């Protein structure tokens, strides 16, 4: 399973970013192999419509779980349709911390349309 | 001739000037008044009359699922996020679409065609024998004001005398309104905000190469800064409307000072003479 965590920088030690579409980095972690890939988000400074576009980036990387602070309405619809489940991490920890909290079952799902 | 009424700052009296100017002109000749403030049109309040509505549509993408291979090109291309390819389907977000048509061009399968979507309407009425009112109305939640402004202006096209009432600000809707105008009346008020935004509006008119003149509204008599600015930019001050309770009272009940207060029809006629060569 591939989990995407929104982050302020590359790598699993980077702090989690609360925004989804405008997160500076998407960190994709394969929970089977433990390998991670950090993808710079080209949409950080985009004018608008970042939610659906970010959802497509996740879909293209095969993610089925998203961990972030919150998602907007358009993003929620795109994620929901794409079969990607979203979970809220509101702490100030790292990508690794957020993933650990998710694995421990401590994160609340974000309702998607 | 096409005369645009703009301001920069909101609430300076664009619609007051536009409505009274239109009323005054319509006393002696045919004129079309176009309400280009499509996010908040209000000229119909001065000129209540039965109107005919025509919908305004804009093209948005429709996907043919039989041809689509989910390659994702359209979603990567669209900078407005109006399409997203997720898992096994292409999602469209029509309200985010700016109708550029790019998705139909980049789709390697020819699976995207454009279909019309209603985003507003144009209301046409004839409140006075010699006045036609064309109001552009953008539906709530929509963003494509310029498309509705274009449609409203098109309805008036070809008429010898047209007044365009612009929205406040200097963004796309105002540019769209000013485009093709022969003259721009800039309505300001004698406040620091009025002057600040007048400065911006003058820059827009200059950039577009449209001759402009100034109307000072709600003047408290202390207009020295505005007058100095006008001189600096070689802009004529074509009219000054005083800050008066009597005028406000007429305005508040939806009246027209050119019709309801003595002397103002002549002053608005003078304004028109000052604008038209």
Interface residues (C-beta under 8 A of the other chain):
Chain A: X46 X47 X48 X49 X50 X51 X52 X53 X55 X56 X59 X60 X74 X77 X78 X79 X81 X82 X83 X84
Chain B: X72 X75 X76 X78 X79 X80 X81 X82 X83 X84 X85 X86 X87 X89 X91 X93 X96
